[in-house]
Amino acid sequence: QVQLVESGGGLAQPGGSMSLSCVASGLVFRENMMSWVRQVPGKGLEWVSSINTNDLTAYLDSVKGRFTISRDNAKKTLYLEMSSLKPEDMGLYYCVAGAWEIWGQGTLITGAS
């Protein structure tokens, strides 16, 4: 059974930092491009970042310089390090494998009022 399980979401302060993780099972992790996609209220699904099998990375313009995607193939884990968080970063973050055919259940980042 293919499964992606995200963790690390929670309450975030504007300007703060947060780290997300995604553990994969049931797939050959090292052979898959991995991505983070978020669902932001009022904006629908938004691609955030991807890392390919050669560790080449790409980012949404609005998160460049603030977010860092990485992977550990031995641990079958995808990471997203986020800093200088903005209100528009709040939402449900999904870990996605391959050409978006495998999705995790999502982890929610909410902003402190």
C-alpha positions as CSV (number, residue, x, y, z in Angstrom):
1,Q,0.0,0.0,0.0
2,V,1.4,3.3,-1.1
3,Q,1.2,5.9,1.7
4,L,2.5,9.4,2.4
5,V,2.2,10.7,5.9
6,E,2.8,14.3,6.7
7,S,3.6,15.8,10.1
8,G,4.8,19.0,11.6
9,G,1.9,21.4,11.0
10,G,0.3,23.5,13.8
11,L,0.0,27.0,15.0
12,A,2.4,29.4,13.4
13,Q,3.3,32.9,14.3
14,P,3.8,35.5,11.4
15,G,7.5,35.8,10.9
16,G,8.1,32.4,12.6
17,S,9.4,29.1,11.3
18,M,8.0,25.7,10.9
19,S,9.2,22.3,9.6
20,L,7.2,19.7,7.8
21,S,8.0,16.1,7.2
22,C,6.6,13.4,5.0
23,V,7.3,9.8,5.4
24,A,6.7,7.5,2.4
25,S,6.0,3.9,2.2
26,G,5.0,1.4,-0.5
27,L,6.9,3.2,-3.2
28,V,10.5,3.4,-4.4
29,F,11.0,6.9,-2.8
30,R,14.4,7.6,-4.5
31,E,12.9,7.1,-7.9
32,N,10.1,9.7,-7.4
33,M,10.1,13.4,-7.8
34,M,8.5,14.8,-4.6
35,S,6.5,18.0,-4.1
36,W,4.7,20.1,-1.6
37,V,1.3,21.5,-2.6
38,R,-0.8,23.6,-0.4
39,Q,-4.5,24.5,-0.2
40,V,-4.9,28.0,0.8
41,P,-8.4,29.4,1.7
42,G,-9.8,31.2,-1.2
43,K,-7.0,30.2,-3.6
44,G,-7.5,26.5,-4.2
45,L,-4.5,24.2,-4.7
46,E,-1.1,25.9,-5.1
47,W,2.2,24.2,-5.9
48,V,4.9,25.2,-3.4
49,S,8.1,23.3,-4.2
50,S,9.5,20.2,-5.8
51,I,12.7,18.2,-5.6
52,N,13.6,15.7,-8.3
53,T,15.6,12.5,-8.1
54,N,18.9,14.4,-8.6
55,D,18.0,16.8,-5.7
56,L,17.3,19.7,-8.1
57,T,14.8,22.0,-6.5
58,A,12.1,24.4,-7.6
59,Y,10.0,26.9,-5.7
60,L,7.0,29.0,-6.0
61,D,8.2,32.6,-6.4
62,S,6.5,33.8,-3.2
63,V,8.4,31.3,-1.1
64,K,11.9,31.5,-2.6
65,G,14.5,32.3,0.0
66,R,12.1,31.4,2.8
67,F,11.3,27.8,2.2
68,T,13.8,24.9,1.7
69,I,12.8,21.5,0.4
70,S,15.0,18.5,0.9
71,R,14.8,14.7,0.9
72,D,16.5,11.8,2.7
73,N,16.2,8.8,0.5
74,A,17.5,6.4,3.1
75,K,14.7,7.5,5.5
76,K,12.2,7.8,2.6
77,T,11.4,11.2,4.0
78,L,10.6,14.6,2.4
79,Y,11.1,17.8,4.3
80,L,10.0,21.4,4.0
81,E,11.7,24.0,6.2
82,M,9.8,27.3,6.3
83,S,10.8,30.6,7.8
84,S,9.6,34.2,7.8
85,L,6.1,32.8,7.6
86,K,3.4,35.1,6.2
87,P,-0.4,34.9,6.6
88,E,-0.7,33.8,3.0
89,D,1.4,30.7,3.8
90,M,-1.3,29.3,6.1
91,G,-3.2,26.4,4.8
92,L,-3.2,22.6,4.3
93,Y,0.1,21.3,3.1
94,Y,0.2,18.1,1.1
95,C,3.1,15.9,0.3
96,V,2.9,14.6,-3.3
97,A,4.8,11.9,-5.1
98,G,5.6,11.6,-8.8
99,A,3.4,13.4,-11.3
100,W,0.9,14.3,-8.5
101,E,-0.7,10.8,-8.6
102,I,0.0,10.0,-4.9
103,W,-1.0,12.4,-2.2
104,G,-0.7,12.4,1.6
105,Q,-3.6,13.4,3.9
106,G,-2.2,16.9,4.5
107,T,-1.0,18.7,7.5
108,L,-2.5,22.0,8.5
109,I,-0.7,25.2,9.3
110,T,-2.8,27.9,11.0
111,G,-1.9,31.4,11.9
112,A,-2.0,32.8,15.4
113,S,-4.4,35.7,15.7
